[in-house]
């Protein structure tokens, strides 16, 4: 029995390490003689040794399984690695799904509630193919355990700490695949990021890493309160009574009249309009953003906060660029701290699960 974190009504996160890169100064041919390659391959999804281009030594590219057996075996032969360091780690958290459709529902729910710490890019992108190369064929997708659905990225490729989510089949030993899952993955690139997130860049640091604590630290699930956001953005517009301007009696009939007399409804409308305006401003510039579904960009904490953060920065830049004028009474400007009050945190539940072998 192991303790894992569950989102009520959605599923239980099953933690594992995915891809791990280890750099060493020992040449590829020498490592091939010193390490039990066949046994390492049996205890992992894949295990490869590559020559480091333009640099001395070699690189081990490992795709782990949840039991970390390949890391434990590699630690027994740690002396053969010589001077080494881990420079890439993918920490993955999978939620089981009964079907492809169920996995998409889980993925979409996560997208509508998922935030990211230090979200530098400020928006999410749906990517259906690699930047270089054509779209994968049905045969290639099946061979890789993937489905013909986009991968959603929260940062640029070169970010030191990236977050992505997609659906796939679970990775098993010897390159095999299992059941369908929704796959949530954080990637730490570079020795500095690995040391910061896992306490070191050695095998022992990864073996002893507590992925449940990692998930607690980096998983942000929030629900936006549109009424609070609308009142924050336009308190005067929201609080005053709506005026009926139409001469057509049908336009002023219930329930439309009743709705606009409700301050909460007006606040919600203000919030939705602001989110839509900020989102559509970026569509001509960024191609991968135009494919984000409306139900995602209207409710995603990562997307909404990123758009408002960019808008706040632009307003501050304009304010500083203007010539100093006579001070006049103004309402307090919007800040990210005030914006955060419009989001409610969704709590996880800790439970004990008997994992299938």
C-alpha positions in Angstrom: 0.0 0.0 0.0 1.4 3.4 -1.0 0.1 6.9 -0.2 -0.8 9.0 -3.3 -2.7 12.2 -4.1 -6.1 12.2 -5.6 -8.3 14.8 -7.2 -11.8 13.9 -6.1 -13.9 12.8 -9.1 -10.9 12.9 -11.5 -8.4 10.3 -10.5 -5.2 9.4 -8.5 -1.8 10.6 -9.6 0.7 7.8 -10.0 4.3 9.2 -9.8 7.3 8.0 -11.8 10.4 9.3 -13.4 10.2 9.3 -17.2 13.2 10.3 -19.3 16.6 10.9 -17.5 19.8 12.0 -19.1 23.2 11.3 -17.4 26.4 12.8 -18.7 29.8 11.2 -17.9 33.4 11.6 -19.1 33.8 7.9 -19.7 33.7 7.0 -23.4 30.7 5.1 -24.9 32.7 2.0 -25.8 34.2 1.7 -22.3 30.7 2.1 -20.7 29.3 -0.6 -22.9 31.9 -3.1 -21.5 31.6 -2.1 -17.9 27.8 -1.9 -17.5 25.2 -4.8 -17.6 23.4 -3.4 -20.7 20.9 -6.2 -21.2 19.8 -6.2 -17.5 19.5 -2.4 -17.6 17.3 -2.6 -20.7 15.1 -5.2 -19.0 14.6 -2.9 -16.0 13.6 0.2 -18.0 11.4 1.2 -20.9 14.5 2.1 -22.8 18.2 2.4 -22.1 20.8 4.0 -24.6 24.3 5.2 -24.5 25.3 8.0 -26.9 28.4 9.9 -27.7 28.4 13.5 -26.6 28.7 15.6 -29.8 31.6 18.0 -29.6 32.4 17.1 -26.0 34.3 14.4 -24.2 32.6 11.3 -22.8 29.1 9.9 -23.3 25.4 10.4 -22.4 23.1 7.8 -20.9 19.5 8.2 -22.0 17.1 6.3 -19.7 13.3 6.0 -19.6 12.5 4.8 -16.1 9.7 2.7 -14.7 7.8 3.5 -11.5 10.0 1.1 -9.4 13.2 3.0 -10.2 14.9 -0.5 -10.7 17.1 0.8 -13.5 18.5 3.6 -11.3 19.1 1.2 -8.4 21.0 -1.2 -10.6 23.0 1.6 -12.2 23.9 2.8 -8.7 25.5 -0.6 -8.0 27.8 0.1 -10.9 28.3 3.7 -10.1 32.1 3.4 -10.1 32.0 2.6 -13.8 30.4 6.0 -14.6 33.4 7.8 -13.2 32.7 11.5 -12.9 29.0 12.0 -13.9 26.1 14.3 -13.4 22.3 14.2 -14.2 21.4 17.1 -16.5 17.8 16.3 -17.4 14.9 14.7 -15.3 11.3 14.3 -16.3 9.0 13.9 -13.2 5.7 12.4 -14.5 2.4 11.9 -12.8 -0.2 9.7 -14.6 -3.9 9.3 -14.1 -5.5 6.1 -15.3 -8.3 6.3 -17.9 -10.7 3.7 -19.1 -10.7 5.0 -22.7 -9.2 7.6 -25.0 -12.3 9.8 -24.4 -12.0 9.6 -20.6 -8.3 10.5 -20.8 -9.2 13.6 -22.9 -11.8 14.6 -20.3 -9.2 14.3 -17.5 -6.7 16.3 -19.6 -9.2 19.1 -20.3 -10.2 19.3 -16.6 -6.5 19.7 -15.7 -6.0 22.4 -18.3 -9.0 24.4 -17.0 -7.6 24.4 -13.5 -3.8 24.0 -13.8 -1.4 26.8 -13.0 2.4 26.9 -13.0 4.9 28.4 -10.6 7.1 31.0 -12.3 5.2 30.8 -15.5 7.6 32.8 -17.6 6.0 32.4 -21.0 2.6 33.4 -19.7 0.4 31.3 -22.0 -0.2 27.6 -23.0 0.2 26.2 -26.5 -1.3 23.2 -28.3 1.4 21.6 -30.4 0.4 18.8 -32.8 3.8 18.1 -34.3 7.5 18.7 -33.8 8.9 22.0 -35.0 11.2 20.1 -37.5 9.6 17.3 -39.4 6.1 16.3 -40.6 3.2 15.2 -38.5 3.5 11.6 -37.2 1.6 9.0 -39.1 -0.9 6.6 -37.4 1.7 3.8 -37.5 4.4 6.0 -35.9 1.9 7.1 -33.2 1.1 3.5 -32.3 4.7 2.6 -32.2 5.4 5.4 -29.7 2.3 4.7 -27.6 0.8 8.1 -28.5 -2.6 9.3 -29.8 -3.4 11.8 -32.5 -4.0 14.6 -30.0 -1.8 17.7 -29.3 0.7 18.1 -26.5 0.1 21.1 -24.3 3.2 23.1 -23.3 3.3 25.8 -20.6 6.8 27.0 -21.5 9.2 27.3 -24.4 11.4 24.3 -25.3 14.6 25.8 -23.7 13.0 26.6 -20.4 14.8 25.2 -17.4 11.6 24.0 -15.8 8.9 23.1 -18.3 5.4 21.6 -17.8 3.4 19.7 -20.4 0.4 17.4 -20.5 -0.9 14.9 -23.0 -2.5 11.5 -23.3 -0.7 8.3 -24.2 -0.3 4.7 -23.2 1.7 3.8 -20.1 5.3 2.9 -20.7 6.3 -0.6 -19.7 9.6 -2.5 -19.7 11.5 -3.3 -22.9 9.7 -0.6 -24.9 6.2 -2.0 -24.4 3.0 0.0 -23.7 0.0 -0.6 -21.4 -3.2 1.2 -20.5 -4.3 4.7 -21.5 -3.3 7.5 -19.2 -3.4 11.3 -18.9 0.3 12.2 -18.5 1.4 15.3 -16.5 5.1 16.0 -16.7 7.6 18.5 -15.4 11.0 18.6 -17.1 14.1 20.0 -15.3 16.9 20.8 -17.8 20.4 21.6 -16.8 22.4 20.7 -13.7 21.3 23.8 -11.8 17.6 23.0 -12.3 18.1 19.3 -11.4 20.0 20.2 -8.2 17.3 22.7 -7.2 14.4 20.4 -7.7 15.8 17.1 -6.5 18.5 18.1 -4.0 21.4 17.0 -6.2 22.5 15.6 -9.5 23.6 12.0 -8.5 21.7 8.7 -8.7 21.2 8.6 -5.0 19.3 11.9 -5.1 16.9 10.6 -7.7 16.4 7.2 -5.9 15.6 9.0 -2.6 13.5 11.7 -4.1 10.0 12.0 -2.7 7.8 12.6 -5.8 4.7 13.1 -3.7 6.3 16.1 -2.0 7.4 17.3 -5.5 3.8 17.2 -6.7 2.7 19.0 -3.6 5.2 21.7 -4.3 4.6 22.3 -8.0 1.0 21.3 -8.7 -1.3 24.3 -8.6 -5.0 23.6 -9.1 -7.3 26.7 -8.9 -10.8 27.7 -9.8 -11.4 31.2 -11.1 -14.2 33.4 -9.5 -15.5 35.5 -12.3 -17.7 37.6 -10.0 -14.7 38.6 -7.9 -12.7 39.3 -11.0 -15.4 41.5 -12.5 -15.8 43.5 -9.3 -12.0 44.0 -9.1 -11.8 45.2 -12.7 -14.8 47.6 -12.8 -16.3 48.2 -9.4 -18.3 51.3 -10.4 -19.8 49.6 -13.5 -20.7 46.5 -11.6 -22.3 48.2 -8.6 -24.5 50.8 -10.3 -28.0 49.8 -11.5 -28.3 48.9 -15.2 -30.3 51.3 -17.3 -32.8 50.2 -19.9 -31.9 52.0 -23.1 -33.9 50.0 -25.7 -37.3 51.2 -26.9 -38.2 47.7 -27.9 -40.3 46.1 -25.1 -39.1 42.6 -26.0 -35.5 43.7 -25.3 -36.4 44.9 -21.8 -38.5 41.9 -20.9 -37.6 39.3 -18.2 -35.3 37.5 -17.8 -32.7 39.8 -19.5 -33.7 42.8 -17.4 -33.5 40.8 -14.2 -30.1 39.5 -15.1 -28.6 42.9 -15.7 -30.0 44.2 -12.4 -28.0 41.5 -10.7 -24.5 42.9 -9.7 -23.0 39.5 -9.7 -24.2 38.8 -13.2 -22.8 42.1 -14.5 -19.5 41.4 -12.7 -19.2 38.0 -14.4 -19.9 39.6 -17.8 -17.1 42.1 -17.2 -14.7 39.4 -16.3 -15.5 37.2 -19.4 -15.2 40.3 -21.7 -11.8 41.3 -20.3 -10.5 37.7 -20.6 -11.7 37.5 -24.2 -10.2 40.9 -25.2 -6.8 40.1 -23.7 -6.8 36.7 -25.3 -7.7 37.8 -28.8 -5.1 40.5 -28.8 -2.4 37.8 -29.0 -4.0 35.6 -31.7 -2.4 37.2 -34.8 1.1 37.0 -33.2 1.3 33.4 -31.9 0.1 30.6 -34.2 0.1 27.8 -31.6 -2.2 29.9 -29.3 -5.0 30.2 -31.8 -5.7 26.4 -31.5 -6.4 26.6 -27.8 -10.1 25.8 -27.2 -12.3 28.6 -25.9 -13.3 26.6 -22.8 -9.6 26.3 -21.9 -8.5 29.9 -22.3 -11.6 31.2 -20.6 -10.9 29.3 -17.4 -7.2 28.3 -17.3 -5.4 30.0 -14.4 -2.1 29.8 -16.2 -3.5 31.5 -19.3 -5.6 34.1 -17.6 -2.8 35.2 -15.2 -0.3 35.3 -18.0 -2.5 37.6 -20.1 -3.2 39.9 -17.2 0.4 40.0 -16.2 1.4 41.1 -19.7 -1.3 43.7 -19.7 -0.2 45.1 -16.3 3.4 45.3 -17.5 2.3 47.3 -20.6 0.2 49.6 -18.5 3.2 50.2 -16.1 5.5 50.9 -19.0 3.1 53.5 -20.4 2.7 55.1 -17.0 6.5 55.5 -16.6 6.9 56.8 -20.1 4.4 59.6 -19.7 5.7 63.0 -18.5 5.0 63.8 -14.9 1.7 65.6 -14.5 -0.4 67.0 -11.7 -1.4 64.2 -9.3 -5.1 63.4 -9.4 -7.3 61.0 -7.5 -7.2 57.6 -9.1 -8.4 54.1 -8.0 -5.6 51.7 -7.1 -4.2 50.0 -10.2 -4.6 46.3 -10.8 -1.7 44.1 -9.5 -1.0 40.4 -9.6 -1.5 40.2 -5.9 -5.0 41.5 -6.2 -5.7 39.2 -9.2 -4.7 36.2 -7.1 -7.6 36.8 -4.7 -9.9 35.9 -7.6 -8.7 32.3 -7.6 -9.6 29.6 -5.2 -7.3 26.7 -4.5 -8.5 23.1 -5.1 -7.2 20.8 -2.5 -5.9 17.3 -3.1 -6.8 14.3 -1.1 -4.2 11.9 0.3 -5.2 8.2 0.1 -3.7 4.8 0.1 -3.7 2.8 -3.1 -2.6 -0.7 -3.9 -0.7 -0.5 -7.1 -1.0 -3.2 -9.8 2.2 -4.9 -10.7 
